[in-house]
Amino acid sequence: MSSCYQQGALEPVPVMTCGDIFRIIIALFIPPLGVFTQVGLKGPFWVNLVMYLFAVGALGFPFLAVMWPIAVIHALFVILSRK
C-alpha cells in the first residue's frame, strides 16, 4: 500500500512534501513568491501581489498591520489547498 493512503481510506490523502514546507517558509516572508512557486502567473498570484503591495505601502497605502497577515493567510491557503 502506498504511503499516500491511510488504512481503510478510499480517497488518497494529500501528503506534505519538502517543496510545500519550502513554499510555506517563503510565504511567511514574501507571500507572492510562495504563491508563484505553487501556481505560476495565474489569478491567485496577482491577487496576492496586490495584497502584498498594499501591505508594504508600495501602492501608497501603508496598511501593513492589516494587509500583511491577510496576504500571508491567502498564500498559505493557496499553497495548502492546491495539489
Wavefront OBJ file of the C-alpha trace (Angstrom):
o trace
v 0.000 0.000 0.000
v 1.311 3.442 -0.923
v 2.222 5.990 1.743
v -0.338 8.360 0.189
v -3.207 6.258 1.529
v -4.467 5.830 5.055
v -5.521 2.368 6.034
v -9.218 1.954 5.324
v -9.480 5.240 3.379
v -10.869 5.121 -0.135
v -9.574 8.516 -1.219
v -5.878 9.446 -1.412
v -4.699 11.623 1.454
v -2.589 14.630 0.435
v 1.000 14.316 1.567
v 3.057 17.315 2.681
v 6.242 17.414 0.614
v 9.532 19.189 1.205
v 8.507 21.603 -1.554
v 5.350 22.506 0.381
v 7.382 23.203 3.516
v 9.760 25.380 1.478
v 6.790 27.287 -0.026
v 5.260 27.835 3.421
v 8.520 29.271 4.761
v 8.796 31.569 1.737
v 5.141 32.617 2.124
v 5.776 33.811 5.681
v 8.307 36.366 4.422
v 7.330 37.074 0.784
v 3.776 35.793 0.205
v 3.600 36.416 -3.590
v 6.745 34.369 -4.160
v 5.278 31.425 -2.274
v 2.084 31.638 -4.339
v 4.095 31.973 -7.559
v 6.014 28.779 -6.832
v 2.680 26.972 -6.452
v 0.501 28.367 -9.268
v 2.738 30.463 -11.532
v 1.414 33.709 -13.034
v -2.256 32.806 -12.628
v -5.010 34.698 -10.801
v -4.104 33.828 -7.187
v -0.593 35.200 -7.713
v -1.873 38.573 -8.899
v -4.411 38.813 -6.063
v -1.694 38.061 -3.541
v 0.708 40.508 -5.182
v -1.818 43.351 -4.884
v -2.421 42.490 -1.213
v 1.339 42.380 -0.628
v 1.886 45.741 -2.334
v -0.811 47.285 -0.144
v 0.923 45.752 2.883
v 4.363 47.186 2.140
v 2.958 50.553 1.098
v 4.165 50.329 -2.489
v 0.768 51.492 -3.755
v 0.746 54.486 -1.435
v -1.498 52.943 1.195
v 0.517 51.747 4.199
v -1.867 49.087 5.510
v 0.917 46.880 6.861
v -0.864 45.910 10.073
v -3.969 44.696 8.227
v -2.868 43.530 4.789
v 0.309 41.619 5.692
v -1.481 38.892 7.695
v -4.185 38.693 5.020
v -1.546 38.210 2.289
v 0.187 35.503 4.350
v -3.104 33.695 5.108
v -4.081 33.839 1.429
v -0.668 32.477 0.411
v -0.927 29.615 2.904
v -4.446 28.838 1.681
v -3.304 28.675 -1.940
v -0.237 26.570 -1.119
v -2.078 24.088 1.101
v -5.251 23.751 -0.980
v -3.753 23.279 -4.464
v -2.345 19.849 -5.143
l 1 2 3 4 5 6 7 8 9 10 11 12 13 14 15 16 17 18 19 20 21 22 23 24 25 26 27 28 29 30 31 32 33 34 35 36 37 38 39 40 41 42 43 44 45 46 47 48 49 50 51 52 53 54 55 56 57 58 59 60 61 62 63 64 65 66 67 68 69 70 71 72 73 74 75 76 77 78 79 80 81 82 83
